[in-house]
């Protein structure tokens, strides 16, 4: 996948302060989708840290295989979410251009519809990655090292926030789509993920709260 260039660096290559500076500016990207993806990447990286602190400890030998598997998936998800942050920026570019097309242009509606569809699809993919991340944070909360259990709770909270944030980026675009059948299908998919995985993340977080209080 090609990378959208912002200044001298792609989103994945930018320093954190550069990314946040762009986010805080009037630049078109990154926006809510990219921020959601970054939050998810941070959350799952934090879960991965819990796993790294667990592997190799005799106390957790019985669950080591599960943790190693979770760590491999977490690493892949972190990279996927960073790529999705860039993909979200790429999807917004044609949508931004479509809004500038004169409203009396006969081709505007078709261009806008295609752009809206892609702009909604990418945050759906971010949501899917966040759902996988939440499943892993549950593993870390249940089986990870007790000395890092608070970090597993933080990971669950951050991944839930990323999931909810990405959902808003789905809804804002499907709302304007003319293909209501597709829009409603995408909305149902987003809502189903929210219902299942927000609850799962909250359960992991509450499990950790009980452990640390």
C-alpha positions in Angstrom: 0.0 0.0 0.0 1.3 3.4 -0.9 1.8 5.9 1.9 0.2 9.4 2.0 2.9 11.9 2.5 2.4 14.7 5.0 5.3 17.1 5.0 8.5 15.1 4.9 7.2 11.9 6.6 4.4 9.4 6.3 2.1 9.1 9.4 3.9 5.9 10.5 7.3 7.6 10.2 6.4 10.9 12.0 7.6 11.6 15.5 4.8 11.6 18.0 5.1 15.4 18.6 4.9 15.9 14.8 1.8 13.7 14.5 0.1 15.6 17.4 1.1 18.9 15.9 -0.6 18.0 12.6 -3.6 16.6 14.5 -4.0 19.9 16.4 -3.7 22.0 13.2 -6.1 22.8 10.5 -4.4 20.3 8.2 -7.0 17.9 6.7 -5.1 14.8 7.9 -4.7 13.2 10.3 -8.1 13.4 11.8 -10.5 11.3 13.9 -9.8 8.1 12.0 -6.1 8.4 12.2 -6.3 9.3 15.9 -8.5 6.3 16.5 -6.0 4.0 14.8 -3.2 5.5 16.8 -5.0 5.1 20.1 -5.7 1.4 19.2 -2.1 0.9 18.4 -1.0 2.4 21.7 -3.5 0.3 23.5 -2.4 -3.0 22.0 1.2 -2.1 22.4 0.6 -1.6 26.1 -1.1 -5.0 26.2 1.9 -6.5 24.4 4.1 -5.0 27.1 2.2 -7.0 29.7 2.8 -10.1 27.7 6.5 -9.3 27.4 6.7 -9.1 31.2 4.9 -12.4 31.5 6.9 -14.6 29.1 9.8 -16.5 30.8 8.4 -16.3 34.3 8.1 -19.6 36.1 5.0 -18.5 37.8 3.2 -18.2 34.4 4.7 -21.2 32.7 1.2 -22.8 32.4 -0.1 -19.9 30.3 3.1 -19.0 28.4 2.0 -20.5 25.1 -1.2 -18.4 25.2 0.8 -15.3 26.0 3.3 -15.9 23.3 0.5 -16.3 20.8 -1.2 -13.2 22.0 2.1 -11.2 21.7 2.5 -12.3 18.1 -1.0 -11.2 17.3 -0.6 -7.9 19.2 2.6 -7.1 17.2 0.8 -7.7 13.9 -2.2 -5.6 15.1 0.0 -2.7 16.1 1.5 -2.6 12.6 -1.9 -3.0 11.0 -3.4 -0.1 13.0 -0.5 2.2 12.0 -1.1 1.3 8.3 -4.8 2.0 8.8 -4.0 5.5 10.1 -2.3 6.2 6.8 -5.1 4.5 4.8 -7.6 6.7 6.6 -5.7 9.7 5.5 -5.6 8.4 1.9 -9.3 7.8 2.0 -10.1 11.4 3.2 -8.1 13.0 0.3 -10.7 12.2 -2.4 -13.6 13.1 -0.1 -12.1 16.5 0.6 -11.7 17.0 -3.1 -15.3 15.9 -3.7 -16.6 18.5 -1.4 -15.0 21.2 -3.5 -16.8 20.1 -6.7 -19.5 22.6 -7.6 -22.9 21.4 -6.5 -24.3 21.9 -10.0 -21.6 19.6 -11.5 -23.5 16.5 -12.9 -20.7 14.2 -11.9 -20.5 15.4 -8.3 -22.9 12.9 -6.8 -21.1 9.8 -8.1 -17.7 11.1 -7.0 -19.0 12.0 -3.6 -20.7 8.6 -3.1 -17.6 6.7 -4.0 -15.5 8.9 -1.6 -18.0 8.6 1.2 -18.0 4.8 0.8 -14.3 4.5 1.1 -14.1 7.1 3.9 -16.6 4.9 5.9 -14.9 1.6 5.0 -11.5 2.4 6.5 -12.8 3.2 10.0 -14.8 0.0 9.9 -11.5 -1.8 9.3 -10.0 0.2 12.3 -12.9 -1.0 14.4 -12.3 -4.6 13.3 -8.6 -4.3 14.4 -9.7 -2.8 17.7 -12.1 -5.7 18.3 -9.2 -8.1 17.9 -7.1 -5.9 20.2 -9.8 -6.0 22.9 -9.9 -9.8 22.7 -6.2 -9.8 23.4 -6.4 -7.3 26.2 -8.8 -9.7 27.9 -6.1 -12.4 27.6 -3.5 -10.1 29.2 -5.9 -9.1 32.0 -6.7 -12.7 32.8 -3.3 -14.4 32.3 -0.7 -11.7 32.3 1.8 -10.9 35.0 0.2 -9.5 38.2 2.8 -6.7 38.4 1.5 -5.3 35.1 -2.2 -6.0 35.5 -3.0 -2.3 35.7 -1.4 -1.9 32.3 -3.8 -4.6 30.9 -6.7 -2.5 32.2 -5.2 0.6 30.6 -4.9 -1.3 27.3 -8.5 -2.4 27.5 -9.7 1.2 28.1 -7.6 2.6 25.3 -8.8 0.0 22.8 -12.4 0.6 23.7 -11.9 4.4 23.2 -10.3 3.7 19.9 -13.2 1.5 18.9 -15.9 4.0 19.9 -13.9 6.8 18.1 -13.6 4.9 14.9 -17.4 4.2 15.0 -18.1 7.9 14.9 -16.0 8.1 11.7 -18.2 5.4 10.2 -21.4 7.1 11.1 -20.5 10.6 9.9 -19.8 9.3 6.4 -22.6 6.7 6.1 -25.1 9.5 7.1 -24.4 11.3 3.8 -24.4 8.3 1.5 -27.1 8.0 -1.1 -26.9 4.2 -1.1 -29.0 3.7 2.0 -28.9 -0.1 1.9 -25.1 -0.1 2.0 -25.0 2.7 4.6 -27.4 0.9 6.9 -25.4 -2.3 6.5 -22.2 -0.6 7.5 -24.0 1.1 10.4 -25.3 -2.3 11.6 -21.9 -3.8 11.4 -20.4 -0.9 13.4 -23.1 -1.0 16.0 -22.7 -4.8 16.5 -19.0 -4.4 17.1 -19.7 -1.6 19.6 -22.3 -3.7 21.5 -20.1 -6.8 21.8 -16.7 -5.4 22.3 -17.3 -2.3 24.4 -18.9 -4.7 26.9 -15.9 -7.1 26.6 -13.4 -4.2 27.2 -15.4 -3.0 30.2 -15.4 -6.4 31.7 -11.6 -6.6 31.3 -11.2 -3.1 32.8 -13.5 -4.0 35.7 -11.6 -7.2 36.3 -8.4 -5.2 36.7 -10.1 -2.6 38.9 -11.0 -5.5 41.3 -7.4 -6.7 41.3 -5.8 -3.3 42.1 -8.3 -1.9 44.6 
